[in-house]
Amino acid sequence: MTPPLLEPAGARGGRSPARELKMSAKSNYVFDVIGFLAVAVIVLQLLAFFGRVRPEPGPNCIGNLMQIDGAKQEWALENKKTTNDAPTLNLLITGGYVRGVVRCPEGGVYTVGRVGELPSCSITQHNIEFRKWPRAPLRN
């Protein structure tokens, strides 16, 4: 019996042992490139994920402003109020329209305003971001 490297060329479909080693090296190269690309994609996805974890300035404030706005609209509808009426934040909290603590995380002060107007924060950037959110019109 002959060792595998000394088999006649015809036994391998016309390929010599040297040619098989070249093909094997090419296929290893292809798998190395594919493996590298897979690792690169995973690393990029992890970087993108951890890049989004950092909080943007004032997202909790914007959520609070949205909650105050919704609470104000609900208060107006339930109590048949007009655009001349303005609830206080304390009234919205004690009436059960606002849940939890509504405090700007950066120390801003909220102004509830009249029915039909947007509530605001004393930090201007929060108001700019808040105005970008779509808002349902108030029904009278």
N, C-alpha and C positions, 0 to 999 in steps of 0.2 A: 504494500500500500504506500502511495506517495503522500508526502505532506501536502496540505492544501495550497501552499504557495508554489509548489512545483507541479501543479496540475496542468495538463495540456490546455492551450488557449481555447480550444473548441469546447471544453467542458464548461466554460463560463459564458457561453453565447458569443464567443469571438472577442471577449475583453481580456486583456492581459492583466496580471496582478498590479502592475504599475498604473494602468489606467483606472483600475478599481480604487486604488489609493487616492488618485487625483479626484475621482468623483466623490469619494468619501470626504475629502477635505473640502470640496465645494459645498456639499450638503451640510457639513458642520458649520461652514461660514454662514450659510443662509440661516441656519437655526440660531447662530450667535447674533446675527443682525435682528432677526425677529424677536429674540429674547431681549435684546437691548431696547428695541422699540417698545415692547410691552412694559418693561420696567420704567422707561421714560414717560409713557402715558400714565402709569400709576402714580409716579412722582408728581407729574403736572396736576393730576386730579387732586392729590393730597394738598398741594400748594394752593390750589383754587379753593378747596374746602376750608383750610385753615385761614385763608385770606378773608373769607366771608364771616368768620367767627368773631372777628374784632367788631365791636359795636360802632355804628355810625354815630355821629354827634346828634343826640336828641331823639332817637327813635322811640324811646318810652314817652317822651314829652308829646310827640306826634300822636301816639296811641292814646294818651290821656286827652289830648285835644279832640280827637275823634270821638272818644267816649263822652266827653262833656257835650259835644255838639249833638250826638244822638240822644243823650239824656234830656237836653234842652228841648229838642223837637218832640220827644215823647211827652214831656211835662206839658208842653203847649197844647198838644192834641188832646190829652186826657183832661186838661183843665180849661179847654176852650179859650186859650189865650190868643192875643193878636201880636202883631209885630211891634206894638208899643210896649209890651210887657218884657221885663228882664228878670229872670230868676237869679238867685245868688247860688254860689257853689254849695254853700251850707244847705240851702233848701233842696238842691238836687241830691245831695248825699243823704240827708235825713229822710227825704221822700222815697229813697230806695231806687232812684234813677241811675245813680252812679255807684258802682261796686268797687270796693277796695280803696286804697290810698291814691289820691290824685295829686301828686307833687312832681314838679319838674325835677329831674335828676341833676340838673345843672344849676339849680337854685332860682329858676325863673318864677315869676308870679303870674297866675292865670287870671284872665278877665273873661267872664262868661258872656257878657254883652246881651243885647236884645234878641228876641226870637227872630230868626231869619238871618241874623248876622253870625259870622264865624267867631268862635271863641279865640282868644289869642294868648300868647305867652310873652313875657317881657323880654325874652331873648329873640331878637328879630329873625335869626336864621331858622328857628323852629317854625315860625309863622310862614316863612317862604316855602319850606318843605311841606307844611301842612296844606297849603293852598294848591299844591300839585295833585292832591288826592281827589278823586271824583266824589261828588256829594249829591245826594238825592235832594230834589227841591222840596221845600216845606209846603204841605197842603193846608190851606185854610178853609 
